[in-house]
Amino acid sequence: MSDDPVLPVLHALRLRSFATVDVLADRSGLAPEVVRSTLREADRSGWARHRDGRLSGWSLSAEGRAHAQELLARQLDAAGARPAVEDAYHRFLGLNGELLSVCTDWQVVLVDGAERVNDHADAAHDHAVLARLDDLHQASRPVTADLAGALDRFGAYPGRLEAAHDRVRAGDVEWLTKPMIDSYHTVWFELHEDLLATLGRERSQEQSVSGAPT
């Protein structure tokens, strides 16, 4: 595919929503100076904007989001990978509801019919939730492997999910749902957004296999 850095930078920015040059460099695999010059070009083209202040960083404009999605569609069709990605996407959706349920049940428990923050005092409950995560992770492996085989861009997801799962099962349970780190939920959410962007779909319009919004 093209060596043009515009797509990897804009796509990384969509997946991160708001990010610094260093974060985008890490996510896109490009050198920071390449990311910086690409962002300047994106700024001139109206595709991205920089915000200064206590939190400084870059975000996509509506035009940049549309342009990146067009580039993704071209890449997908040029690679002949649309059928494989579509198939993997529908299989992913079949697992997505369980992932959300696992994360919810890890964070919240029912006490006398009312939801309470899980204080993790019930070892049997937590063990059952983590066993469900194991089953989900095992079921997700063929999906992420097929995506990695369809497009190189998806190649990092199997290892990132594996690493998060290993951390959880080693006792670092914050790696299940904690934001701002590569927790299992963080990586899963990003993969979901990557699939939506690649296929030109919107999360707000998506229906899970059960009919509920994801």
Beta strands, then each sheet from edge to edge (+ up, - down):
strand 1: 48-51
strand 2: 57-60
strand 3: 108-111
strand 4: 114-117
sheet 1: 1+ 2-
sheet 2: 3+ 4-
end
